[in-house]
Amino acid sequence: MNNVLSTPIVYLKGVGPKRGEILQKEANIHTYYDLLHYYPFRYIDKSAYNNISEIPQLTTPVQLKGQIISYKQVKSGRAKRLEVKFEDATGRVDLIWFKGGKWIVPKLKKGGWAKVYGRPKRYGSLYSIAHPEIEFLENENEDSLGLQAVYHSGEKLENLGFHSKGIERIIAQLLPQIKGQIDDILPDWIKSDLNLISREDALINIHAPSSFEMVRRAQLRLKFEELFILQLELLLRKEITKKKIKGLKLEKVGDIFNEFYSQHLPFELTNAQKRVIKEIRADIGSGIHMNRLLQGDVGSGKTLVALMVMLIAIDNGYQACMMAPTEILANQHYNTLQDFLKKMDIRVELLTGSTKKSERKKLHEDLRSGAIHILVGTHALLEDVVQYKDLGIAIIDEQHRFGVAQRSRLWKKNTLPPHILVMTATPIPRTLALTFYGDLDISVIDELPPGRKDVQTTHRFESARLNVFQFIENEIAKGRQVYIVYPLIQESEKLDYENLLDGYESITRRFPLPKFKVSIVHGQMKAEAKDYEMAQFAAGKTDIMVATTVIEVGVNVPNASVMVIESAQKFGLSQLHQLRGRVGRGADQSYCILMTNHKISEDAKKRIATMVETNDGFKISEVDLKLRGPGDIMGTQQSGILNLKLADLSRDAQIVKMARLKAEELMQKDPTFSEKDHQALAKRLKKVLQSRPNWSRIS
């Protein structure tokens, strides 16, 4: 940062110590640099006006030009308000100030011209605007052309005059001082290729643009730079990891893998599974440490791929572990692996918070001796007491539910770090994958096993409940099973629990014993009771499972063909998609019914419409990204890397892709940043790399 930009904000004209302190506390503005990067969130076109007569048809703020007809200060108890009658050629509107009116009164004159901006509200047949922005004009023809930037503010800032207009004023004081002071870190060839304006022009035009076209060009330049630096950082970390971190060489594909593949494979691998196994084999056999993300929709066969990779590790004399975020999911993986390997001499063990103390001691001993080949578990695998003889590969499922620092503890389990394979059934839009996992290699299983049919999804209102119950009865008559899922949201846990019990009661009345068997599963049950009910359902001994989202993961019942989701408006898209993935696992046509009342939000309508329209997890994730934003999708503990001031991953997908392409192009052209045109960029990257720990080693 150069000297002018590092000047403390208190020295800027119009700020001073007291106001500077509030800017620091409330807006994190400490220096001229910080103020320059406090970007507007929208713009008002100061050359475009509305007529007062148009107000009834408008829902947005209006900009009016007209004359002051009269004004008065009205007392109401101790309070005073200022009322101004304002008109143009088409009508009249009241302007009202409940506070701050005393500063406006001296500037008011009957018949005087003014420009007004604000949001009108209706009272009876009249409209008024409370606390409008007002600009006094010399005459009817005077005008201020161009755009006015609008900035975020807050009560404490406004009390000291730092409303949007006040922030605009101090930025206007700063802009003349930055001329010739802004270092441009983007190489000339990139600016030329993409027709980007200079950094200085971008910073001036984002605050004081001459047109919307210049706003667009300024935003494009600044967004691209943010994302380009981020992509370069991720590529550099990946490069550093590959050069510095030696990997275990697991190149042998031996008897264990071949026996499983030729004799015990439960079904033919899809082409996508074969491709992914080939990619992983190339990684782990190269002597370079593997960091790979495996994406695959619900039911695409990720667990089978993970098992086959673990068998390669065992063939090479190493152990493997598989870590899941919940006990239910860990149990499911354990049971699945046991089932796959039941005819082979491979020992798989389970370690979770529920594992008894007496069992743990033996388990720890056998792990250290190498008698255990595969250990499946929850975060219990991270405990210091868990030591392997030789850990070759660590599989981390639904890794965004683990904190990065937590996962780093796996790294310390070996002299040479184990290879890392991260798996997720939450399809991640490419823009997010390039950003959150830009330092990982990415494999995608984009094909479902043959014979799978898309789940037919419908939206039904409460009024159609009797029809839905009849449909459920028809499916049970065909020998199928049904899930009915209720939300359980922590903030309203008691209420949701009551809804679940009420629902269970009404379902058992409609589907009574002995003709129908209905079970209930929820988070407040003891683990043994929960496991018993799930086992009964999996064995086909119950017809309907009434449950909370504990069954989002962890139940694999090919005979279940109907998923009813109650209060579907309370679920996120990703969760709805995961729940729907519990059906459609057999050869029969399956159905997902989304139940809601008639009053649901616009966002909920979009989520439900998306579920009805498509079964494609990647399309669903793109909609989810637009609705929720990246932080929510990836989990807050992942979003620290995204210190983005202007770019928005949900809207700027094209810029993310362009930034990645140019970052890769630069790394090929000049990997050491030795060319003169790349020196400023090298300095910035050095600072970025020093400011954040390198978590990329453990994904």
BELQUI-V330190 format. One record per residue. N is the residue number from 1. PHI is phi in whole degrees, -180 to 180 (* if undefined). D_FIRST is the distance of its C-alpha to the first C-alpha in whole Angstrom. Layout:
n->(N,N)
phi->(PHI,PHI)
d_first->(D_FIRST,D_FIRST)
This chain:
n->(1,2,3,4,5,6,7,8,9,10,11,12,13,14,15,16,17,18,19,20,21,22,23,24,25,26,27,28,29,30,31,32,33,34,35,36,37,38,39,40,41,42,43,44,45,46,47,48,49,50,51,52,53,54,55,56,57,58,59,60,61,62,63,64,65,66,67,68,69,70,71,72,73,74,75,76,77,78,79,80,81,82,83,84,85,86,87,88,89,90,91,92,93,94,95,96,97,98,99,100,101,102,103,104,105,106,107,108,109,110,111,112,113,114,115,116,117,118,119,120,121,122,123,124,125,126,127,128,129,130,131,132,133,134,135,136,137,138,139,140,141,142,143,144,145,146,147,148,149,150,151,152,153,154,155,156,157,158,159,160,161,162,163,164,165,166,167,168,169,170,171,172,173,174,175,176,177,178,179,180,181,182,183,184,185,186,187,188,189,190,191,192,193,194,195,196,197,198,199,200,201,202,203,204,205,206,207,208,209,210,211,212,213,214,215,216,217,218,219,220,221,222,223,224,225,226,227,228,229,230,231,232,233,234,235,236,237,238,239,240,241,242,243,244,245,246,247,248,249,250,251,252,253,254,255,256,257,258,259,260,261,262,263,264,265,266,267,268,269,270,271,272,273,274,275,276,277,278,279,280,281,282,283,284,285,286,287,288,289,290,291,292,293,294,295,296,297,298,299,300,301,302,303,304,305,306,307,308,309,310,311,312,313,314,315,316,317,318,319,320,321,322,323,324,325,326,327,328,329,330,331,332,333,334,335,336,337,338,339,340,341,342,343,344,345,346,347,348,349,350,351,352,353,354,355,356,357,358,359,360,361,362,363,364,365,366,367,368,369,370,371,372,373,374,375,376,377,378,379,380,381,382,383,384,385,386,387,388,389,390,391,392,393,394,395,396,397,398,399,400,401,402,403,404,405,406,407,408,409,410,411,412,413,414,415,416,417,418,419,420,421,422,423,424,425,426,427,428,429,430,431,432,433,434,435,436,437,438,439,440,441,442,443,444,445,446,447,448,449,450,451,452,453,454,455,456,457,458,459,460,461,462,463,464,465,466,467,468,469,470,471,472,473,474,475,476,477,478,479,480,481,482,483,484,485,486,487,488,489,490,491,492,493,494,495,496,497,498,499,500,501,502,503,504,505,506,507,508,509,510,511,512,513,514,515,516,517,518,519,520,521,522,523,524,525,526,527,528,529,530,531,532,533,534,535,536,537,538,539,540,541,542,543,544,545,546,547,548,549,550,551,552,553,554,555,556,557,558,559,560,561,562,563,564,565,566,567,568,569,570,571,572,573,574,575,576,577,578,579,580,581,582,583,584,585,586,587,588,589,590,591,592,593,594,595,596,597,598,599,600,601,602,603,604,605,606,607,608,609,610,611,612,613,614,615,616,617,618,619,620,621,622,623,624,625,626,627,628,629,630,631,632,633,634,635,636,637,638,639,640,641,642,643,644,645,646,647,648,649,650,651,652,653,654,655,656,657,658,659,660,661,662,663,664,665,666,667,668,669,670,671,672,673,674,675,676,677,678,679,680,681,682,683,684,685,686,687,688,689,690,691,692,693,694,695,696,697,698,699)
phi->(*,-84,-60,-62,-69,-86,-63,-58,-62,-62,-86,-77,-57,95,-110,81,-61,-66,-70,-62,-63,-67,-60,-67,-72,-90,-124,59,-103,-107,-133,-58,-59,-63,-65,-62,-101,-93,-82,-68,-104,-162,-136,-108,-79,-75,-99,-109,-121,-102,-88,-60,-66,-82,-52,-58,-90,-103,-113,-103,-59,-120,-119,-120,-125,-169,-118,-87,-88,-162,-153,-156,-102,-109,-90,-138,67,-82,-80,-125,-130,-104,-117,-125,-87,-131,-143,-123,-67,-109,170,-131,-144,-92,-108,-131,-121,-86,-146,80,-62,-63,-79,-92,-50,-60,-92,-81,-147,-61,84,-71,-93,-153,-114,-130,-134,177,-105,-74,-129,-97,-129,67,-97,-105,-113,-139,-123,-90,48,-72,-76,-133,-130,-85,-113,-71,-157,-62,-88,-66,-152,-113,-82,88,-113,-110,-75,-119,-115,-67,-137,-173,-57,-65,-66,-63,-61,-103,88,-97,-74,-54,-65,-67,-67,-59,-63,-73,-68,-63,-68,-81,-55,-62,-79,-93,-56,76,-108,-99,-75,-105,-90,-76,-60,-59,-66,-72,-60,-69,-58,-103,55,-95,-78,-70,-64,-63,-61,-65,-68,-69,-78,-77,-97,-135,-78,-90,-161,-65,-63,-71,-61,-59,-69,-66,-65,-58,-61,-73,-65,-58,-61,-56,-74,-65,-62,-62,-66,-63,-59,-65,-66,-65,-63,-64,-64,-61,-60,-66,-78,-88,-96,-72,-112,-66,-96,-105,-96,-82,-108,-109,-62,-65,-60,-66,-63,-62,-65,-88,-117,-122,-62,-69,-157,-62,-68,-76,-60,-66,-63,-61,-61,-66,-61,-62,-62,-69,-59,-61,-64,-75,-94,-89,85,-103,-66,-92,-129,-132,-101,-111,-102,-165,-66,-53,82,-86,96,-67,-64,-66,-60,-59,-61,-65,-69,-65,-66,-63,-59,-65,-58,-95,87,-113,-101,-138,-135,-135,-112,-123,-77,-132,-63,-60,-69,-61,-61,-64,-61,-60,-64,-64,-64,-59,-65,-60,-104,-61,-99,-120,-89,-120,-97,-114,-127,-120,-132,-135,-62,-87,-63,-68,-58,-63,-73,-60,-57,-65,-61,-63,-64,-68,-68,-67,-82,91,-69,-92,-88,-130,-113,-108,-176,-98,-62,-57,-65,-85,-62,-59,-69,-81,-124,-100,-70,-162,-86,-98,-148,-118,-102,-117,-95,47,-66,-68,-86,-103,-69,-60,-64,-60,-66,-62,-70,-63,-59,-88,-80,-141,-66,-95,-65,-70,-64,-117,-121,-98,-118,-144,-97,-93,-57,-111,-54,-57,-61,-73,-60,-68,-102,-73,-120,-65,-97,-109,-79,-122,-118,-129,-92,-107,-148,-92,-56,-62,94,-74,-106,-60,-75,-78,-115,-132,-109,-128,-85,-53,-65,-98,-58,-62,-65,-64,-61,-65,-62,-60,-61,-62,-67,-62,-63,-83,92,-89,-121,-135,-101,-126,-110,-111,-71,-139,-109,-54,-60,-126,-55,-63,-62,-64,-63,-65,-60,-61,-66,-61,-62,-59,-63,-68,-71,-68,-69,-76,-123,-81,-66,-88,-65,-122,-118,-119,-114,-130,-137,-151,-66,-87,-79,-68,-57,-64,-65,-64,-62,-62,-63,-65,-65,-62,-67,-61,-83,81,-89,-122,-88,-129,-110,-92,-150,-93,-73,-59,-95,-57,-127,108,-128,-125,-125,-58,-79,-77,-119,-130,-121,-103,-110,-77,47,-59,-66,-84,-100,-77,-61,-60,-69,-59,-66,-62,-63,-60,-67,-74,-110,84,-96,-111,-84,-80,-64,-116,-136,-126,-115,-97,-97,-145,-84,-78,-92,-134,-71,-62,-61,-63,-60,-66,-61,-69,-61,-63,-63,-69,-77,-143,-105,-77,-60,-73,-64,-62,-67,-66,-65,-59,-62,-67,-78,-106,87,-69,-59,-68,-69,-86,94,-62,-69,-92,-88,-61,-67,-93,-86,-96,-90,-127,-67,-132,-62,-78,-115,-111,-57,-65,-71,-58,-64,-65,-63,-65,-61,-70,-64,-65,-63,-64,-64,-76,-68,-147,-63,-99,56,-89,-68,-58,-67,-111,-67,-64,-65,-60,-62,-62,-64,-60,-63,-62,-65,-75,-83,-130,-68,-88,-77,-61,-60,-114,73)
d_first->(0,4,7,8,6,6,10,13,15,18,17,17,21,23,21,22,23,25,24,20,22,23,20,18,22,23,20,17,15,13,11,10,8,11,13,12,13,16,18,22,24,27,28,31,33,34,36,38,41,44,47,48,51,49,48,50,49,45,43,40,39,40,39,42,43,46,48,48,52,52,50,52,50,52,53,53,54,51,49,48,47,47,49,48,50,48,50,50,53,53,53,52,49,49,45,45,43,44,41,39,42,42,39,41,44,44,42,45,48,51,51,47,45,42,40,39,37,38,40,44,47,50,53,56,57,54,50,47,44,42,39,38,35,37,37,39,41,43,45,46,44,41,38,34,33,30,29,28,25,26,24,25,26,28,31,29,26,29,31,29,28,25,28,26,27,25,22,23,23,20,18,20,19,16,16,17,14,12,14,13,9,9,8,11,11,15,18,20,23,22,21,24,26,25,25,21,20,16,13,13,17,17,15,17,20,19,20,22,24,27,29,29,28,25,24,25,23,20,21,22,19,16,19,19,16,16,19,19,16,18,21,20,19,23,24,22,24,27,27,26,29,31,31,31,33,37,39,42,45,47,49,52,54,57,60,58,56,59,62,60,59,62,64,62,60,61,60,59,55,53,52,48,49,50,47,45,47,47,43,43,46,44,41,43,45,42,41,37,36,37,35,36,36,40,40,44,45,48,51,49,50,47,49,52,49,47,51,51,48,49,52,51,49,53,54,52,53,50,50,48,46,46,44,44,42,46,49,51,49,49,53,53,51,54,57,56,55,58,60,59,60,63,65,63,63,59,58,56,55,53,51,50,50,54,55,57,57,60,59,55,57,58,56,53,56,57,53,52,56,55,57,55,54,52,50,49,48,45,42,45,45,41,43,43,47,47,47,48,50,48,46,45,43,42,42,40,42,40,37,34,37,36,32,30,31,35,35,33,36,38,36,38,41,42,41,40,38,40,39,38,39,38,40,40,43,40,39,36,35,33,30,30,31,28,26,27,29,27,27,31,34,36,39,41,45,46,49,52,55,58,60,58,58,55,56,57,55,56,55,58,59,60,63,64,64,68,67,65,67,70,67,66,70,71,68,70,73,72,71,67,65,62,59,58,55,54,50,49,46,45,45,48,50,53,54,53,55,58,58,58,61,63,62,63,66,67,66,69,71,71,71,74,75,77,76,72,70,67,64,62,58,55,53,55,58,58,57,61,62,59,60,63,63,60,63,66,64,63,66,68,69,68,67,64,61,60,57,53,50,51,52,49,49,52,55,56,60,61,64,62,61,60,57,57,54,55,52,50,48,47,45,42,43,42,44,47,47,47,50,51,51,54,56,57,57,61,63,64,62,60,59,56,57,54,56,54,56,56,53,49,46,45,42,45,47,45,44,48,49,46,48,52,50,49,49,46,44,41,42,42,38,37,39,38,34,34,36,34,31,29,29,32,34,32,32,30,29,28,25,23,21,21,18,18,17,19,21,25,26,30,29,27,29,29,25,25,28,26,23,25,27,24,23,26,27,23,25,28,27,24,24,23,20,21,21,19,18,17,15,11,13,14,11,10,13,13,11,13,16,16,15,18,22,24,26,27,30,32,31)
